[in-house]
C-alpha cells in the first residue's frame, strides 16, 4: 500500500496521470475519462515500453467479467481521441497487430507529497519539476462503471479563509512560489544555454550530443538474420549521421556489440555516448517485426520506445519512423536539408535494399573473403536498381579496401572503385560518403592532390560528423607535410568517435611523420591499452622505435603485428641479431636479410624495401624499389615527401624528380 506521504504519479508529454486520485491532467487542465478508459490508460502507462496483450488488458480492466475484444478496441479508440493521438502515426498508444498495445511515449515517474507538491522527478523525466495542484475525491453514484466519467478536480478551496488562517496560507503560498521560481531558474540555467541556440534534450543535466545505434538483435538464425540486424543499424547510422547537432558512432565502432545479452547502457558508456538506440528485428517470410528503444546512458531509462510490424517491402517506412522519433525524442532542431536526409530513400526496391544490407554485412567483416562477397552483393543491388547511389559507394569502399588488404593489386581495384564513386555522385551529388571515397582514390591512386583536397572538403561540408572523411583528410594532409592541420583533423575525427582504434592509431602515424616520435609512441601505447589485438598500431610503434634506435622494442612490435595479422612470426637468427644490434648499420642489415627471406614466401612491399636500402645508404637499390612502388602505384607513395626513413635520399636529384612525377613539390 502506498504511503499517504509518498504517492506516485506519471508524466508523459503535456499529461499527468494520478493513479491514486484517478485524474488525468493536460497542461494542468482535467481531461474527462470514463473509469475503464482510465484503467486502460493506467495499465499501458505502467507497462510503458512493453507490449500488453489484449488478453492481459481484458483481464486487468475487466477482471470479473467476460468481455469481447471489441470493447477494448472502442476504449483504445476513444482514449486516443482524448489524448490527441493517431493510430496511423501514434505518439502514445501503438498497436501491435494481432497481439495487443504498447505505450511508446517517454514516461517520467513523479513522487508526490500529501501537501500536493511534486517533490522529485526520477527516471524518465528531465530535470526537477515543481508545481502546485489540488485533487478532488471521486463521487460514487449508482451507475455502470463503464459509463462513469471522472469528475474535474476542484481548482480552488470553496471555504473562505478568515484573518489569521488566510494570512498564513498566503505567506506559505508566497514562500512556495519563490522557491518554485528559484528552482525553475536554476534548472533552466543548467539545462539551457544562454543566448541564441537550439533546443536540446537533457539527461541528468547534460545535453545528449552523442548517439550510438547498436546492431539490432536478430530473432532467428543464420547470416540472413544477422545481416538484417547489422544492416538496420547501418542504415539508421547513415541517416542520423547527417544531423549536425548530434555525433553518431559509425558502424565500425558498434558492430562488436551485437551479442543478444549485450547491456545497452554498458555499451553506451564504452562508446562514450549520451544515448543508445537498441532493438530487435525478426523476419518471417515477407513480414518483418522491429522493436526499438532509445535509452539514456546517464541513468538507463528509455527516452522513447516503439514496435513495428510491416511487410519487408515497407522496411523503409519503419526506418523513416525510427529516425524521426529518435530525433524528436532528443528534441533536435533540424534544418530543412537535415529533415530531408533523415528520411531520404536511396532505393524503393526492397530486394535491392536487401542485397545492399547483405553487402554491408560482409564488408564490415574487413577480410578479403568478406570484401569479395560484399562486392558480389553490391553488384547485384545495382543490377536490381541502377540508380542506387549507396550501393555504388559500397562498391567503391570495397574495391579500395581490397587493395589495401592485399586482395588484388591497386591497378585492378582502384579504377573500379573510382568508376563506382563517380557513378554514385552522378546519382546524388550530396552524398558525403561518395565524395570521401573519391577523395581517397584521388590521393592514394591518382596522386591528384588538389582534386583530393577538394573532394575531402566537400564531404566534410556535407556531413561534418563523418569521421572517416576527417581521418582520410588528416592522412592526406600528413603526406603533404601539413602536420599541424593533419593533427587538427584527426583530433576532430577522434572527438566524433573517441573509441575508434584506427582513428587513434592514425594520430600516432601522423606524429611519426611529424618526427614527434615520443608523442607518437605514447599515443600508440594508448591504442594498445584500448585493444592489444589491433595489429595495425604495432606497425606504427615499430617505425617509431626504428627511428629512436630502440631495436629490441622495434623487433618485438614487428613480430606482434605479423602474428596478429596471420603471418609467420618465427624468431630467426637474423631477428635476434637485429634486436641485439648496437648500431644502425647492423640493425638494418639484419632487417634486410629477414625481409629478403620472407619475400620468397610472401609478396614484398616495394616502399618498405626502399626504406631499408635508404637506411643502409644503398641509394641505387633504394631508388630501384621506389620506381617499382611508383609503377605499382603503391598508396604509400602518398608519404614520399615526408617518410623519415627516406631522409638519406633527399639530396639526390632522383628524389626531386620522383616527387615531381608524383605531383609533389620537394
Secondary structure, DSSP 8 states (H G I E B T S, - for coil): ---TT-EEEEEETTEEEETTTTEEEETTEE---BHHHHHHHHHHHHTTTSEEEHHHHHHHHSTTS---HHHHHHHHHHHHHHHT--SSS-SSEEEETTTEEEE-S--EEEEE-TTSBEEEEESSS-S----B---------SS-GGG-B-----SS-SS---HHHHHHHHHHHHHHHHHHHHHHHHHHHHHS-SSS-----EETTEE--EEEE---EESS-SHHHHHHHHHHHHHHHHHHTT-TTSEE--HHHHGGG--TT--HHHHHHHHT-SEEEEEEEEEETTEEEEEEEEEETTT--EEEEEEEEEEGGGHHHHHHHHHHHHHHHTT----HHHHHHHT--S-S-HHHHHHHHHHHHHHTT-SHHHHHHHHHHHHHHHHH-TT-HHHHHHHHHHHHHHHHTTSS-HHHHHHHHHHHHHHHHHH-TT-HHHHHHHHHHIIIII--HHHHHHHHHHHHHH-TT-HHHHHHHHHHHHHTT-HHHHHHHHHHHHHH-TT-HHHHHHHHHHHHHTT-HHHHHHHHHHHHHH-TT-THHHHHHHHHHHHHT-HHHHHHHHHHHHHHHT------HHHHHHHT-SSHHHHHHHHHHHHHHHTTTS---HHHHHHHHHHTT-HHHHHHHHHHHHHHT-GGGGGTTT-GGGGGGTTSHHHHHHHHHHT---
